[in-house]
Amino acid sequence: MVLVEGVATAPGARAFDVLMALLNHRERVVSKDELLDTVWPGLVVEENNLQAQVSALRKLLGPQAIVTIPGRGYRFVLEQDDESATAETSPATSQAAAAPSTAALPVPTNLPHVLTPLIGRELDMARLGALMAEQRLLTIVGAGGIGKSLLAQWLLHERRGAFPHGVAWVDLAPLSSPEFVASSIVEALGLQSGHGDPLRSLIEALRPLSMLVAIDNAEHLIDEVARVINALHVAAPDLQVLVTSQAPLKLPGEWVYRLDGLSLPDGDVAPQDAMAFGAVALFAQRAQAADRRFVLGESNLPAVIDICRQLDGLALAIELAAARVPLLGLAQLGASLNTRLRLLSGGSRGAPARQKTLRAALEWSYGLLEPAEQKVFRMLGVFVGGFSLKLAQQVLLDDTLDAWTVIDVLGSLVDRSLVIADGETPEADEIPRYRLLETPRSYALELLQAAGEEAGVRRRHALAMRRLLEQADIDFFSGRQRIDDWYAALAPDLGNGREALAWALENDPASAVAMAPGLAEALTSDRRRERRYVWEITAPLVTEALPPGLQARWCSRAAYFWAYRQPALGRRLARRAAELYRDQPGEQRNLYHALAALVYALTYGAQQAEEQGAAMAEMWAIEDPAWPPIVRSYGLFASLTCRFVAGAYDDTIELLLQKARLDSQAGYSEALLRGEDIIGYMELAAGRVDAAIARYLALQARLAGTRHLATLLLVQMHLAAAWLAKDDTAQARSLAEASWPQVLHFDAQVYAADNLALLAALEGRPRAAARLLGYAGKVHGAHGKSREVNEARAARRAETLARSALGDTDFESLSALGAALRHEDVAAVAFAPTTTDP
């Protein structure tokens, strides 16, 4: 018996068994196969028997009691009773004890946690493994759907521990613009990029690393990919690159491995021997997944071999065909495929044979779908880089498709191998994401355009992404989610965000403005160039015609971005945001953020102390201690910059420690890492040189072997300054000379130039010191801001020593010469032998 709201009810025996199986594993998704084996042990039954029992339970317990996870199975989700319920806590609070530690800096691989089994590619794995031991640039070339990507993923998986800086997977399929190839690789590798040319940034970021990088789906951007890979191949000697593409890059040093279809037997073989051939093994495995009664035997083996041969051993085409075994049976399946292939063979002569085969398989598979399945498949083409079930429902729902239909149809498309379900195994507690492979996606878009549905679906896609990104901006400051988790949750939908923004820029300016704050933040600090692009491309759209709340939110978030980079622009935007928020009731928290941005931007301007003091007083007056830690962290950072500029270094350190506690509670590991570096800087400013050196040495050790190159560079530059404060020129020279190429890459001369001058002065090279001070002055002038405390102190000390040795006239003359130094000429002056003084 089952109690439903206190009333005893009696579901059928099978339904009761299904319910118990779901209850026993309520913490995870239970796959259909597991339920079938549990409820009907030792029997082969149709899947619709399971669906009937689940439907009966939903009628009894309510439609929301059991959730269908398309492509995975079912999960029981009714809330626990009062005795087992736990008090609700915010993630930031409940996980404070487990806040991220800067001591653990994982290296991302971007590989799936669980790889799809690789069938029939043992010989290819062995051959490619041998080639990878000898070649630095290897391209796997083959038709779409032949299995290049999965093979490359397994090659990376087996070599995860073979490179000091790890391995990384870069999928270019979601990318449509060649402009962002280099920056997309930077993001996928978890690197910190510099400013300016993204390729130059990528080269400098990868130059010191020893790692294996796989570039997947290169064919649609092949010219730009070839340009980028060629530059990396030349500049980064310890970098190994594996590419998958439908065509070679045609680069010097490239080794091309042409991947053929899965193997097939040439003559008659026994069923057990036939399973040694990849095409037969894959068909049998997929057919049995679709129909548990399928068994490869003497009677059906010839038909299986014939179908696989018709499909040229293409893995995706074989999966599409095998998924239809329950519907058609082998005989009708073979006949219908043969008809479709013969029709296509009379078409265009320009397409390669295997591409025609895959196209025929897609058309044939699409033709067998029900009308609702065809419609959903077409519309899924608008998604870039995959989608969640929730996002798909927002885009797909219309007068003919409700939420339950979308779930059922999506599951059907997964079963038919037209949609891929990514994520952990069904036993894992993770909601999967879904995607179309690139060839099916291109076909879906073609069908969508032909059906005249593209404009409406793209509008719904953009509006769904607007809702997602607007909510993301709210969630970032809500305290309901750790900040690290927030970034991780948004990362899979960056491709959808870019696609929606591109559409909105042309068709819906208000939506483009609304998406910008959430999208720009989700791009993370590693994507400086693209983040800047989002702010710049949407700026002209922010007009008085927009709702005041939308204007204010855009201005406030953009103001914080520009506060340090372009203080005057940051000030103007922050003032506008604060003005708008003051007129809107219930916006105290957003007003606080706008005022924090204003205080921060005013730090870098002259004659603005009065306005800054007023803004800070207003900010502190409205702060609520109950606000989430991430909100108060922004105000605290703005305040500590003021104390720092005022020379109150002890106060600044105390505020930094307070901010670190807030960032820890918020689960914001990147901010914690930056804060650790800034504390060391303040310790040096306060004269605690030994403490600063100890902190920087520990940070340097922690960052070694990671891809946090920008943070590591800051640490190294500040450590060099600390060594100079102790007159240890040997340690300082070694560090400064080794890091100078990265200084140029990250455009960080403002943090290094004055220390180079002091190094030369302490080494008894006053002429070089004078020239380097001239160069440093030019760099700071171009940056638009005066020297910060430690750099100013180093410059004063270097000037005193150089003037004393040279006299004022020679010093001024050499300083003027130094102002003409080019960036690439500095090293020859700064790191000349100590016995010479150029």
N, C-alpha and C positions, 0 to 999 in steps of 0.2 A: 504494500500500500504506500501511497505518496500523499503527504499532507500539503494541500495548496490553500493558503490562507486559513488554515485550521480545519479544512474539510478533507476527509479521506477520499481519495480517488484511486481507481485501479487501472493503470495503463496496461496494455498488452504485455505479454512476457518478453517479446523481443524489444519493445520500446523501453521496458524497465531495464533490460540488460544494457541497452544503449545509454540510458540515463546514468546507470551505475558506472559504466566505463568512463563517461565524461566527468562525473563527480570525482572519481578516483584520481583523475589527472586534471583537475580544474585549473591547475597552475600553468597549463600549457595547451597548445593546439594538439588535438588527437587526429591523426591522419585517417583517411577513409579506409585504407588497407588495414590499419590497426583495429579499427572498429569492426570491420568485416571479419577479421580473424578472431576477435574476442567474442562477438555475438553469434557468429555462425562458424564455430571451430570445425575445421576439416571439411567444410562444404564450399562449393563454388556457387555463388549467388550473384544476381544482377545488382549493380550499384543502386538501381532505383528502389530496391528493397530498403536500403539504408536511408535513402531520401524520404521514403514514406514514413519510417519510424521517427525521423527527426521532425518531419512535418506534424506528426501526431503529438509529439512532445511539445512543440511550439503552441499548438492549439490548447494543450492542457496547462502549460506554464506561462504562456505569453510569448509573443513573437521575438522579444529581445532576450529570452532566456539562453538560447543557443545561437552563437554567432558563427556564420560561415566565413572561413578564410579561403578565398578562391585559390585553387591550386595547392592547398595545404590540407584542409580538413575542417573540423568543428571544435568549438570551445564553449564550455559552460561558463556563463558570466553573471548569473544572478548574484546580488550582493550577499555577503555573509550575514548570519544572524547577529544580534546584538552582543552575544557572549564572545563571539570570535572577532568582532569588529575592533579596529584599533583607532585611536584618536588621530584625527587628521592633522598633519603637520605639513608645512611647506618644504619642498625639496631643499631649499637653501638652509633651512633650520635643521631638518632631520639629518642631513648629510654633512653638517658642519664638522663633525668629528672626522669624517672621511674626506675633507676638503683636499683638492689636488695639491700635491707637493712638487715644488720645482726640482726635487731630487730625482723624480722619475720623468724622463722626457722620451716617450716612445717614438720610434721611427715608423711613419706610416708606410704601408705597402699598397693599400687600396685593393688588394686581392680579396675575393669573397672568403668569408670565414670557412665555408665548406664548399669545395669545388665539385662540380658535376663529374661523375666518373668518366674517365677517358677510355673509350672502347676502340680497339683496333688500331692504335697508334704507337704500339710498342717499338716498332722498327724506326718510325719517324723520331720518337723520343731519343733513341740511342744515337741515330745519325746526327740530330741537331745538338745533342749533348756533346758529341765529339767536336762538332764545328764550333760550338761556343767556347770550347777550351782553347781554340786557336784564333778565332775571328772576333774583332771588336765591334763590327757592324754586320748584322745578319738580318735579312728580310725574308719572312715567310710569305710567299706569293701564292695565291690560289683564288678560285672563284668564290663569290659570296655564298655562304652557307656550307662551305666545305669543312669547316672546323678549325680554322686558323687561330681564332681567339682562345678557344679552350686549350688547344695545344700549347700556346704561348703562356697561358696562365699556369699550366702544370710545370713548364720549364722554369718559370720564376719561382714557383712554390718549392721546387726541389733545391733551389739555390739561395734560399732566404738567409742562410748563415754563412754564405761564401764570400760576402763583400763587407768591408768595414763599415760602410754607410748603408748597407742593406740593398733591397730591391724595391722597385716601385712600378706600379701599373698606371698607364696614362691612356684613357679612352677618349679619342677625339670624335667619336660618333655624335655627341651632343653639340659639337662646335660647327657653326656654319660660316664663320668669318675667319679668313687666314690671319687677320690682324691680331687675333688673340691666341694663336698657336703657342708662342713662346711663353706667354703669361699663364696659359692653362697648364703647361708642363710644370712651371714654377709652383702653381697651386697644388697640383697632383702630387708633387714630390715633397710637399711640406717645407719648401725652401722659403727664405725671406729674401724678397727681391729689392733691388735698388730702384732709383728713379731713372727717367729717361728711356732710352731704347730698351724694350723688353728682351730682345735677343742678347744684347750686351750684358744685361743683368743676369740672364740665364747662364751665359757663358762663364761669367765671373763667379756665380754661385756654385756651378758644378766643377769649375777648374780644380779646386783642391780635393774633390771627393772621389772616392773609389766605390762605385756602385753599378748595379745593373738596372737599366730602365727599359721597359717595354712600351712601345707606342702602338696602340691598337687602332684599326680603322683609319689608315692614313690616306686611302685612295682619293677621297673627295677634296683633300687639301694638299695634294701630293707635291706641288711645286714649292709651297711654303714649308712643308715638312722636310723636303729635301734640303732647302736652304738652311733651316735650323739644324738639322742633323749633321750636315756637312760642317757647319761652323763648330758644333760641339765635338765632332770627331777629331777635328784639328786641334782644338784648344784644350780639351780635357783628356789627357792621355790615359787616365785610370778609369774612364767611363766606358762601359760596354752597353750597346744599344741593340735591342731586338725589336723589329718592326713587323707588323702584319698589314698587308695591303693586297689589293687586287692587281697591282702593277709594281714593278721595281722602282726604286728611287733613282737609279742610274747614277750612282755616286762612285767616285774613286774609293777603293777599299771595301765596297759593299759586296757581301757574299749572298747570293740569291738562292733560296731553297724553295723549289716549286713543289707545293703540296698537292698530291694527287688524291682522287677519290678513295674511299675506303675499299679495302681489298675484297675480291670476289673469287670463288673457285672457278677454275677453267673447265672442269668436267664434272662427272658424277662423284659425289662424296657422301659419306654417311653423315647423319645429323650431328653426331658428336664432333666429327672432324670439321663440319661446316662452321661450327661456332668459333673456330680459330680464325675465320675470315671476318674482318671488321664490319663490313656492310651487313652480313647475315647476323652477326652477334648484336649489332645495334638495333636492327629491325626486330629481332626476337625479344630483346629487352623492352623496347618501347611498346610492341604489340601486347606483351604480357602485362605491362603497366596499364594499358587501356582495357584489356580484357583478360581477367585472371584465368580464364579457361584456355587461353592460347598456349599450345605446346608445340615446339618445333619437332616435326617427325618426318618419316619417309614420305608420307602422302602430301604434305604441304611444302616440303623443302624446295622442289623445283619452282613452284609459284613464287616463293620468297626470293629465290635467286634471280628469277626473271624480273621481278619488280625492282630489286636493287640494281640490276644491270640497266634497266630502263632509266633509272634515276642517276646513272653515272657514279654511283657510290657517294653522292652528295649527302652529308650527314643530315642537314636540315630537311632536305627533300625526303629522305628516308623516314625521319621522325614524323613529318606531316602525313606521309602515307600510312605508316604503322598505326597512327592515332585513329585511322578510319577503319581498321579491321573489324571492330564490333558492329559498325553500321553496314558495311558492304560485304564482308567476307573476302577471302583472298582472291577468288576467281573474278568477282565483279570489280574488285579493287584493281587488279591487273588490267582488265579490259578497259575500264574507264580512263586509267592513266595512259594507256597506249593510245587511245583516241585523242586525248588532250595533247600528247607529245607530237603525234603526227600532224595535228592541225598547226601547231606552233612551228614545226620544222619548215613549213612553207612560207614563213614570214621573213623578217629582215635578215639579210646575210651578214650584217655588220656585227651582230652580237656573238660572242664566243659560244661554243656549243653548250658548255656547262651552264652558262648564264641563261640560255634558252631553256635548259632543263629545269632550273630552279624557278624561272618565271612560269613555266608550264605547271610545275607542282603547286605554286602559289595560286595561280588562277583556278586550277582544279580544286584545291582545298577550299578556296573562297566560294566556289560555286556550290559546294556541298553544305555550306552553312545555312542556317535558318535566316530569314530576313532580319530579325533582331540582332543576330550574331554578326551578320554582314555590316549592319549599321554601326554597331559598337566597334568592330575592327577598323572600319574607315575612320571613325572619329578619334581612335587612339593614336592615329598618325600625327596629331598635333603635339603630342607630348615629346619632350626632348630629355633624354637621359633617364627616362622612367617616371613612375608615378605611384602614389599610394592609392588604396581603394577609396579613401575619403575624397581625395582630389579628383579621381576619375568620376565618382558619383556627381560631384559638383559640376563637372563639365558635360557629362553625358546625359543627365536627367532632362527629359522633355515630356511632351504629351504622350509619347508612345513608350517611354522607358522609365520605370520607377526604380527605387533603390534596390529592391529585391531582384528585379530583372537584371540589373547591372551586375549584381553579385553572381547570379546564376550564369549569365552569359560570359563574364570574365573567367569564371571557373571552367566553362566549356572551352574557351579559347586557349586556356592554359593546357587543358587535357589534349587539345588538338595541336599543340606545339606551335601555335601562331603567336602566343604571348609567353614570355619567360617570367616565372616567379622567382625573384631573387630573395636572398636572406638566409637565415639559418635553416637547419633541418626542421621538419614539422614538430619535432619534440622540443625544440628550443622556444623560449618565451620571447619571440620576436615577431612582430607583424611584418609580413613580406612586402616588398615593393615589386612592381611589375614593369615590364618593358617589352618593346618590339625590337627584334634585331633590325639592323639597318636596311637590309633588303626588303623584308616585310613592311617596315615603316615607310620606305619610299613608295612601295606598291599601295599601301593604305592611303597615303597622301594623294597619289594619282587618282585613286577611286573617289576620294573625298572631293577633289576638284571637279571630276567628271560628274558627280552627283549634284553639283551646285550647292554643297553644304559647307564649304570651307569658311566663308566669311562669318557665318553664324557660330560655328564651332570655335573659331579663333577668338571671337568676341567673348564667348563663355569661358574659354581658357584664360584670357587676360583678366577677366573679372574674378575668376577663381583665384588666380595668383595675386591679384590686388588684395582680396580678402585674406589670403594666407600671409602675405608680407605685412599688411597693416596689423594683423593680429600678432605677427612675430615681433614687430616693433613694440607693441604693448607688452608682450610676454617678456621681452628682454629686461624691462624695468619692473616686472611684476613681483619677482622673488619666488615665483612658483616653480622655477626651473633653474638648475645650475647653468651658469653661462657657458661652460664647456659643452654641456649637453645641448644647449640652445644652438650653438654653432654646428654641432654634429647633426642635429635634426634638420637644419636648413640646407646643409651642404648637398644632399642628393637632389634638391630642387633648384639649384642654381641655373641649370640649363633651361628649365621651364621659366625661371625668372627673367633670364636674358631674352628668351623668345617672346614672352609677354610684354616686356618693356619695349622691344623693337616694334611690335605691333601697335602698342599704345602710343608711341611717339608719333606715329602717322595717323592714328585713328581716334585716340581718346587721351588728349593731353592731361586731363585731370587724373586719370588712372596712372599715367606715367609718373606724375608727381607723387601720387600716393604710394606707389611701389618703391620709390627711391630710398627712403630711410631704411626700411627693412632689408632691401637688396644690398645696399651699400655696406651695411654692417655685416651682413652674412658673408660678404666677399672676404672678410678678415683682413688683417693688416698685411698679409703676404701678397695681397692683390692690390697694392697701392694704386697702380696705374688704372686698373679697371674700376676701382672704387672712385677714383677721381673722375673718370669718364662719366659715371652715373650722375655725380653731382653737377658736372659741367653741362651734360647734354640735357638735363631736366631744368637747369636754372632759367633759361628763357621762357619756360612754360609757367613759372610761378608769377602769376599776375593777380591784380585786385579782383579779377572775375572769379577766382577760386574761393571756396568757403574759407572763412578766417581760420578755422581750426586746422585745415589742411595746409594753408600758408604757414601758420605758426609752427606746425610740426616739422615741415620741410626746413624752414629757416633755422630752427633750433638745432636739429641734428646736423645740418650742413655747417652751422656756425662752429660747432665743436670740432668738426673735421678741419676747417680752415684756420682755426684760432692760432695755431703755431705756424702753419705753412704760409698763410697770407693774413696776417693779423688785422689789417684794415678791413678786408672783406669779412673776416670772422666777426669783427665788432659790429659792422653794419647789419649783418644778418641776425646777430644775437639781440641787438637793440630792437629790431623789427619783431622778432619772436616774442620778446618780453612785453612789448607794447600790445601785441595781439592777445597774449595770454592774460594780461591784467584785466582785459575787458570780458573774459570768459569765466563764468563761475565754475568752481569745481576743478580748476586746472592748476592748483597750487604745485603739484609735483612736476608738471611740465614747465611751469614758470621757474621753478627751482633749477631745472636743467638749463633753461635759456640763460638765466642769470649766471650759472656756473660757467657757461661758454663765454659770456661777456667778461666776467672776471678774468678768465684764462687769457682771452684775446687782448685785454687791456694791459696785461703784464708786459707785453712786448711793444708798447707804445710810449712815447714821451708826453709829459705834461698831462697825464690822465689819472693821476693818483686820486683826485677828488671823486671822479666818476667811478673809479674802481672801488673805492671805499664805500660809496653809497650802494653800489650793486651788491657788494659783499654783505653789507649790513641787511639789505632787503632779503638776500638769500638765506642768511642765518636766521632771520626773524620768522621765516615761514617753514623752516625745516622741522620735520616731525620725526622724533626718534623711532617711531613705529614703522617708518618707511622701510622698504627692503634695502639691504646693505648696498646693492649695486647703485641705487639712486644716490644714497649719501656719499658713496665713493667718488662720484663726479664732483660734488661740491667740495669734498675734502681735498681733492687733487688741485682744484682751482685755488683754494686757500693756501695750500702749501707752496704753490709756485710764487705766490705773493711774498710769503715769508722767506723763501729762498732768495728772491731778487733783493729783498731788504737786508740780506746778510744774516738773518736769524737762523743759523744752520742747526743749532740744537733743537729749536722749535720745529724746523722742517723735518728733522729725523724723527721726532716724536709723532708728527702728523703722518709721516710715511708709514710708521709702524702701526698707527691706528688704521690707515688705509689698507695695509696688508691684512689686518684682521677682518676688515669688511670684505675684501676681495676673496679671502679664504672662505668666509661664510657664504659668499655669492657663488663659489665654485669657479673662479676665474683665474686659471693657471697662467695665462699669458700676462695678465696684469701683475700677478705675483712675481713672475720672472723679471719683468721690467722694473718693478718696485725694488727688487733686491739690488739691481744695478744702480738705481738712483740713490739708494741708501749709502752704498759705497762712495758714490760721488760726493754726497753730503759729508760723509766722514772725512774725506780728503779735504773738502772745503773748510771743515772745522779744525783741521790740523791733526786729526787722528790718523796719521799716515799708516801706521802699522795695522790698525784695525781695517782700514780700507784695503791694504794689500792682502791681508788674510781673507777678507770677504771676496775680493776679486780672484784670488787663486782658487778658492773653493768653487766659485761660479764658473771659472774657466774649465776646471776639471769636470764639472757637471755637464757643461755644454759640449765638451770634446766628443767627437763621434756622432753628434746630432746634426740636423740640417738647419738649426737656428743660427744661421751665419751672421745675420745682422746684429742679433743680440750678442753673440760671441765677439764680434768686432768691437762693439761699444765697450764691452768688458776689457778687451785687450788694449784699446786706446786709453781707457781710464787707468788700467794697471800700469801702462807705460808712464803715464803722468805721475802716478804714485812712486814708481821707481826713481823718476827724475827728482821728485820732492826729497828723496833720500840721497840724491847725487849718485845713484847707481846707474851710470851711463851704459855699462855693459848689458845689463838686463833690459834697459829701456831700448837700446839700439836693436838688439836682437828681436824684440817684440815689434817695434815700430817698422823695421825693415820687412819682416815677414808678413805683416798685415797691410802694408801700403797698397798692394794691388786691390785688396778688398775695400780699402778706403775710397779709391777711385771708383770702384764698382758701385758702392752705395752712396756716392756723392757725399762723403762724410768728412771732407777736408776741414770743415770748421772745427771738428773735434780733435784734429791731428796736427794741423799746420803749426800752431804756436808751440806745441811740444817738440816738433822737429827743430824749430829755431832754438829752443832752450837746450836740446840735446847738443846741437852744434856749438853753442856758447860754452857749455860745460866741458866739451871735449877740446876747448881751446881753438875753435874755428870761428872767430868773430865775423869774418867776411861772409861766410855761409849763413851765419845766424842773422846778419842784417838783411841779406837777400831773402831769406825764408820769412822774416818778419814782414817784409814788403809783400811777399806772396800771400801771407796770412791775412794781412789787411785787405787785400783785394778780395779774398775769398769771403771774409765776413761782410764786406760791403755788398757783394753780389747776393749774399744770403738775406740782406735786409734787416739784420739784427746785430746788436752789439755783442761783444764777447761775454760769455758766461764766466762765473767766478774763477774756476780753475784755469780756464784758458787765458783769462785776463791776467791772472797771477803769473802764469808761465811766460806770457808775452812781456810783462813788466820786468821780470827777472832777466830774461834773455836780452832785452833792450839795455838794461843797466850794464850787464857784462859786456855787450858788444860796443856800446858807446864808450865805455871806459877803455877798451882796448884800441878802438879805431879813432876816436874823436868824433865830434858832431858832424863835421863836413863829410868825411868819408862814410860815416854811418848813413846819412841821409841819401848820399849818392847811390850807395849799394842797395838801400831799401827801395829806392825808385827803380833800380834795375830789377829787383826781385818782383816788383809788381807786374813786370812783363813776362815772368816765367809762365810757361804753359804747364798744365797738370802733368803731362807725360815727361817733362824735363826736371821735375822736382826731385825725383829719386837720385839722380846723378849728383845733385848738390847736397841733399840731406844725408846720403849714405856714402859719401866719398870717404876714402881712407882718412883716419884721424891725423895722419902726418901731412895731409894736404888741406888747403883752405881755398877753394875755387872762388 
